Amino acid sequence: MNSAARLCTQLKGTSTRLTLKSGRGTHRHPARVTRGIQMGPPLPSTQLGHVLGCKDAAVTLAVWLDYACPFCKTFYNTFTSEVSPHYGDRLKLVVYHQVQPWHPQSTMLHEAALAVTKVGGEEAFWKFSKALFETQTDFFDANTYNKSRAAIYQDLAALALSSTGVAAADVLALLARTEVGEQLNTGNACTQELKFHVKLGRQTGIHVSPTTLLNGMICDTSSSWSLDQWREFLDPHCAAPAVAKM
């Protein structure tokens, strides 16, 4: 038995940690080992993203949105109220969470949206997102600078109740810090899912919000476009199906 095989045998059915060394120090990442196969970081068990429109539509427009971004508000309002209804089952919109780190409160806004979805489902997500964009200035830097994290969560839970009907207590329970032994940096029940969105955005090359992808390809669009401008862009891809002859 070679050394690699012996190592796999020794690790079989156990847990270990993957240690990476760089010029800036040593980084440890949890790793799982099952039947001799070393498992990497957690992965999503279902497709990421929130879908509006026909799930089987031939054309997909994906967008990375940040709730603290005014340009994202413009995109969201135009697309959900005009563009998506215009195309019906010919187009589906998929929304991904894009946290912009220069807005410190952005993480909390996205966590709240994920919590609302966990409690009330996708319908609640769209209602809450609409309400959050409508009141986004309440969560801008000037209005949150002196608020605690807990106070911002309270405001978001109250907005969830008024916009979707989900219980504020249920949302807050998902936003409460997860306690794991003596660990201090554990996040909450929405942290891992938000990490998946952030990781997917990074590996896709997403930098600004909103960023759109047409059928998986990053495309040059503008949040300021009107319905007519979106039609000029999308019509060649969303051609109306031929009418069957009787």
Disulfide bonds with the S-S distance in Angstrom:
none
